[in-house]
Amino acid sequence: MAIDRRHFLAGSGLGAIAAGFNLKHSSAVNPLPIGQPSIEGDGPPDYNTVAGPAATLAAVPFHGMHQAGIITPPPPAGCFAAFDVTAERRRDLIELLKTLTARAAFLTAGGHPHGLGRNAPPADSGTLGAKLPPDGLTATVGMGPSLFDDRYGIQGRKPIHLTPMRSFPNDDLDPAQTGGDLLLQICAGSQDTALHALRDIAKHTRGGMQLKWRIDGFISPPRPSGVPRNHFGFKDGIANPNVANASIGKALLWTQADGTEPAWAADGSYHVIRIIKMLIEFWDRVGLEEQQGMIGRNRISGAPLDGASETDVPNYRDDPHGNVIPLDAHIRLANPRTTSTEYSRILRRGYNYDRGVDLNGNLDVGLVFNCFQRNLRTQFEAVQERLVGEPMVDYVSPVGGGYFFALPGVLDKQDWYARGLFET
């Protein structure tokens, strides 16, 4: 039964309160002195401190051999969304991928959404205004191992190393935020641009895929300079391999058409995402010297403990017993900088996250650990195995994420995501 708002207010006693605020008609309110501004007038709007669309980032090209969002410099806002594919047949999956391609191409370029007519629902949510800014938007699509089951006839064409994400010692993985058939990494200059893109894609692909889990992330500005900091207060993402160099990219990042992978998968990359909760209430009780010893870097400068600048390379050979940088320091275990471990390096592209308060009343903050590599087993998993038992495990708890295969790039307007998977 519909509830009459006026009757509800009167019956609840709220009507009298509401009436008391009717300033125009209530005799209980004294008029303002003559010459004073009207109380019904508006104050100035709350403008953002960064004004105008000129503050948004330029468009990132969508077409190319590789997907954008992998070696593209990471913008401030990130959205990571995993989906279960609900398409019934192979042709429905193909149509889903074509639609996903078309929406990503349009959104990353920006422009005016096409209207659907006066009486139709709006073509766009309107949250970014009448004209969509590109704002550095990238949409990077990955396939999870569960997509290669027997639903679509592609089970024999799965990338060689694509498996469900392992649970390592000290992990506490929640199935509700782990895995998925498809992963969409959306990065942009602002959070509303990223959310707008997710909303648009979800609208146009409804019936073909359903959201399973999502986490949003942000990259802090330099404080005061250099690479951004994480919630532990340390600079994060300092030492990445130079994958812009073609030979290094070939060795560490991009899958190759050399028989090691299915032919269609060449020029893709393996994508690992891990939602790592940081137990900051405990971390904040640890002495600074102990914190720095666990990480292996100076908290303020970001320099290795044997250096002066964040870009200095730690000299482990001159410190074989760990007198300066402990042998179990995070940076030393993750990248020992030996000839035998050089090929296990990964390209990290992490984001901080803040999800409010957990069930125990603690801050739910952490790191969206995000990395790309050519080989899951010899790179990410090899690094992770070296980190098992490191001192920092007492202050972090990986709770979700997954392994995905970031698809090869969309070459031109006739191409679409994973076309080679179905046509070669």
Buried (B, 14 or more C-beta within 10 A) or exposed (E): EEEEEEEEBBEEEEBEEEEEEEEEEEEEEEEEEEEEEEEEEEEEEEEEEEEEEEEBBEBBEBBBEBBBBBBBEBBBBBBBBBBBBBBEEEEBBBBBBBBBBBBBBBBBBBEEBEEEEEEEEEBBEEEBEEEBBBBBBBBBBBBBBBBBEEBBEBEEBBBBBBBEBBEBEBBEBEEEBBBBBBBBBBBBBBBEBBBBBBEBBBEBBEEBBEBBBBBBBBBBEEEEEBBBBBBBBBBBBBBBBEBEEEEBBBBBBBBBEEEBBBEBBBBBBBBBBBBBBBBBEEBEEBEEEEBBBBBBBBBEBBBBBBBEEBEBEBEBEEBEEBEBBBBBBBBBBBBBBEEEBEBBBBBBBBBBBEEEEEEEEEBBBBBBBBBBBBBBBEBBBBBBEBBEEBBBBEBBBBBBBBBBBBBBBBEEEEBBBBBBBBEE
